[in-house]
């Protein structure tokens, strides 16, 4: 941590903020897409509807794993940023 600059810490702060925003939007948009797809069942009831549902089901576990894992990354980055800010404040 000897070569820590305020600019580098700011880059981590910005990355964390974008990560949080991306994750929130991903979770919200994916859930909304799944709801909208389900709502169309009465008017879109062909093979492609089922294939789309299968594709959603295939990617859902991966998206959930990603979101769960990045919660830990967000927390780690918060801690790292605090430690790095403490180092830069000592200078």
VEXDREN-667219 format. One record per residue (C-alpha): residue number from 1; residue in three letters; x, y, z. Coordinates in steps of 0.25 Angstrom, whole numbers, always signed. Example, Ala and Ser with C-alpha at 12.3 -4.5 7.8 and 13.67 -1.06 7.14 Angstrom:
<pagu><n>1</n><res>Ala</res><px>+49</px><py>-18</py><pz>+31</pz></pagu>
<pagu><n>2</n><res>Ser</res><px>+55</px><py>-4</py><pz>+29</pz></pagu>
This chain:
<pagu><n>1</n><res>Unk</res><px>+0</px><py>+0</py><pz>+0</pz></pagu>
<pagu><n>2</n><res>Unk</res><px>+12</px><py>+9</py><pz>+0</pz></pagu>
<pagu><n>3</n><res>Unk</res><px>+9</px><py>+14</py><pz>-14</pz></pagu>
<pagu><n>4</n><res>Unk</res><px>-5</px><py>+19</py><pz>-12</pz></pagu>
<pagu><n>5</n><res>Unk</res><px>-10</px><py>+32</py><pz>-17</pz></pagu>
<pagu><n>6</n><res>Unk</res><px>-23</px><py>+39</py><pz>-15</pz></pagu>
<pagu><n>7</n><res>Unk</res><px>-26</px><py>+37</py><pz>-30</pz></pagu>
<pagu><n>8</n><res>Unk</res><px>-25</px><py>+22</py><pz>-29</pz></pagu>
<pagu><n>9</n><res>Unk</res><px>-34</px><py>+22</py><pz>-17</pz></pagu>
<pagu><n>10</n><res>Unk</res><px>-44</px><py>+31</py><pz>-25</pz></pagu>
<pagu><n>11</n><res>Unk</res><px>-44</px><py>+21</py><pz>-36</pz></pagu>
<pagu><n>12</n><res>Unk</res><px>-47</px><py>+9</py><pz>-27</pz></pagu>
<pagu><n>13</n><res>Unk</res><px>-59</px><py>+18</py><pz>-21</pz></pagu>
<pagu><n>14</n><res>Unk</res><px>-64</px><py>+20</py><pz>-35</pz></pagu>
<pagu><n>15</n><res>Unk</res><px>-63</px><py>+6</py><pz>-39</pz></pagu>
<pagu><n>16</n><res>Unk</res><px>-70</px><py>+1</py><pz>-26</pz></pagu>
<pagu><n>17</n><res>Unk</res><px>-81</px><py>+11</py><pz>-29</pz></pagu>
<pagu><n>18</n><res>Unk</res><px>-83</px><py>+6</py><pz>-43</pz></pagu>
<pagu><n>19</n><res>Unk</res><px>-83</px><py>-8</py><pz>-39</pz></pagu>
<pagu><n>20</n><res>Unk</res><px>-94</px><py>-5</py><pz>-29</pz></pagu>
<pagu><n>21</n><res>Unk</res><px>-102</px><py>+2</py><pz>-39</pz></pagu>
<pagu><n>22</n><res>Unk</res><px>-100</px><py>-9</py><pz>-50</pz></pagu>
<pagu><n>23</n><res>Unk</res><px>-104</px><py>-20</py><pz>-40</pz></pagu>
<pagu><n>24</n><res>Unk</res><px>-116</px><py>-13</py><pz>-35</pz></pagu>
<pagu><n>25</n><res>Unk</res><px>-120</px><py>-10</py><pz>-50</pz></pagu>
<pagu><n>26</n><res>Unk</res><px>-117</px><py>-24</py><pz>-54</pz></pagu>
<pagu><n>27</n><res>Unk</res><px>-125</px><py>-30</py><pz>-43</pz></pagu>
<pagu><n>28</n><res>Unk</res><px>-137</px><py>-21</py><pz>-45</pz></pagu>
<pagu><n>29</n><res>Unk</res><px>-137</px><py>-22</py><pz>-60</pz></pagu>
<pagu><n>30</n><res>Unk</res><px>-135</px><py>-37</py><pz>-60</pz></pagu>
<pagu><n>31</n><res>Unk</res><px>-147</px><py>-39</py><pz>-51</pz></pagu>
<pagu><n>32</n><res>Unk</res><px>-155</px><py>-29</py><pz>-59</pz></pagu>
<pagu><n>33</n><res>Unk</res><px>-152</px><py>-37</py><pz>-72</pz></pagu>
<pagu><n>34</n><res>Unk</res><px>-156</px><py>-50</py><pz>-65</pz></pagu>
<pagu><n>35</n><res>Unk</res><px>-169</px><py>-44</py><pz>-60</pz></pagu>
<pagu><n>36</n><res>Unk</res><px>-173</px><py>-38</py><pz>-74</pz></pagu>
<pagu><n>37</n><res>Unk</res><px>-170</px><py>-52</py><pz>-80</pz></pagu>
<pagu><n>38</n><res>Unk</res><px>-179</px><py>-59</py><pz>-71</pz></pagu>
<pagu><n>39</n><res>Unk</res><px>-190</px><py>-49</py><pz>-73</pz></pagu>
<pagu><n>40</n><res>Unk</res><px>-190</px><py>-52</py><pz>-88</pz></pagu>
<pagu><n>41</n><res>Unk</res><px>-193</px><py>-66</py><pz>-86</pz></pagu>
<pagu><n>42</n><res>Unk</res><px>-207</px><py>-65</py><pz>-90</pz></pagu>
<pagu><n>43</n><res>Unk</res><px>-204</px><py>-58</py><pz>-103</pz></pagu>
<pagu><n>44</n><res>Unk</res><px>-191</px><py>-64</py><pz>-107</pz></pagu>
<pagu><n>45</n><res>Unk</res><px>-192</px><py>-79</py><pz>-105</pz></pagu>
<pagu><n>46</n><res>Unk</res><px>-184</px><py>-85</py><pz>-116</pz></pagu>
<pagu><n>47</n><res>Unk</res><px>-171</px><py>-93</py><pz>-116</pz></pagu>
<pagu><n>48</n><res>Unk</res><px>-162</px><py>-80</py><pz>-116</pz></pagu>
<pagu><n>49</n><res>Unk</res><px>-169</px><py>-75</py><pz>-103</pz></pagu>
<pagu><n>50</n><res>Unk</res><px>-165</px><py>-88</py><pz>-96</pz></pagu>
<pagu><n>51</n><res>Unk</res><px>-150</px><py>-87</py><pz>-102</pz></pagu>
<pagu><n>52</n><res>Unk</res><px>-149</px><py>-73</py><pz>-97</pz></pagu>
<pagu><n>53</n><res>Unk</res><px>-154</px><py>-78</py><pz>-83</pz></pagu>
<pagu><n>54</n><res>Unk</res><px>-143</px><py>-89</py><pz>-84</pz></pagu>
<pagu><n>55</n><res>Unk</res><px>-133</px><py>-79</py><pz>-87</pz></pagu>
<pagu><n>56</n><res>Unk</res><px>-137</px><py>-71</py><pz>-75</pz></pagu>
<pagu><n>57</n><res>Unk</res><px>-137</px><py>-83</py><pz>-66</pz></pagu>
<pagu><n>58</n><res>Unk</res><px>-123</px><py>-86</py><pz>-71</pz></pagu>
<pagu><n>59</n><res>Unk</res><px>-117</px><py>-73</py><pz>-68</pz></pagu>
<pagu><n>60</n><res>Unk</res><px>-124</px><py>-70</py><pz>-55</pz></pagu>
<pagu><n>61</n><res>Unk</res><px>-115</px><py>-78</py><pz>-46</pz></pagu>
<pagu><n>62</n><res>Unk</res><px>-103</px><py>-71</py><pz>-52</pz></pagu>
<pagu><n>63</n><res>Unk</res><px>-108</px><py>-57</py><pz>-50</pz></pagu>
<pagu><n>64</n><res>Unk</res><px>-112</px><py>-61</py><pz>-35</pz></pagu>
<pagu><n>65</n><res>Unk</res><px>-98</px><py>-66</py><pz>-33</pz></pagu>
<pagu><n>66</n><res>Unk</res><px>-92</px><py>-54</py><pz>-39</pz></pagu>
<pagu><n>67</n><res>Unk</res><px>-100</px><py>-44</py><pz>-31</pz></pagu>
<pagu><n>68</n><res>Unk</res><px>-98</px><py>-52</py><pz>-18</pz></pagu>
<pagu><n>69</n><res>Unk</res><px>-83</px><py>-52</py><pz>-20</pz></pagu>
<pagu><n>70</n><res>Unk</res><px>-82</px><py>-38</py><pz>-24</pz></pagu>
<pagu><n>71</n><res>Unk</res><px>-89</px><py>-34</py><pz>-11</pz></pagu>
<pagu><n>72</n><res>Unk</res><px>-76</px><py>-39</py><pz>-4</pz></pagu>
<pagu><n>73</n><res>Unk</res><px>-68</px><py>-31</py><pz>-14</pz></pagu>
<pagu><n>74</n><res>Unk</res><px>-75</px><py>-18</py><pz>-11</pz></pagu>
<pagu><n>75</n><res>Unk</res><px>-73</px><py>-20</py><pz>+4</pz></pagu>
<pagu><n>76</n><res>Unk</res><px>-58</px><py>-24</py><pz>+2</pz></pagu>
<pagu><n>77</n><res>Unk</res><px>-56</px><py>-11</py><pz>-7</pz></pagu>
<pagu><n>78</n><res>Unk</res><px>-63</px><py>-3</py><pz>+4</pz></pagu>
<pagu><n>79</n><res>Unk</res><px>-53</px><py>-8</py><pz>+14</pz></pagu>
<pagu><n>80</n><res>Unk</res><px>-41</px><py>-6</py><pz>+4</pz></pagu>
<pagu><n>81</n><res>Unk</res><px>-45</px><py>+8</py><pz>+1</pz></pagu>
<pagu><n>82</n><res>Unk</res><px>-46</px><py>+11</py><pz>+16</pz></pagu>
<pagu><n>83</n><res>Unk</res><px>-32</px><py>+5</py><pz>+18</pz></pagu>
<pagu><n>84</n><res>Unk</res><px>-26</px><py>+13</py><pz>+6</pz></pagu>
<pagu><n>85</n><res>Unk</res><px>-32</px><py>+26</py><pz>+10</pz></pagu>
<pagu><n>86</n><res>Unk</res><px>-26</px><py>+24</py><pz>+24</pz></pagu>
<pagu><n>87</n><res>Unk</res><px>-12</px><py>+22</py><pz>+18</pz></pagu>
<pagu><n>88</n><res>Unk</res><px>-14</px><py>+35</py><pz>+9</pz></pagu>
<pagu><n>89</n><res>Unk</res><px>-19</px><py>+43</py><pz>+21</pz></pagu>
<pagu><n>90</n><res>Unk</res><px>-6</px><py>+40</py><pz>+28</pz></pagu>
<pagu><n>91</n><res>Unk</res><px>+2</px><py>+46</py><pz>+17</pz></pagu>
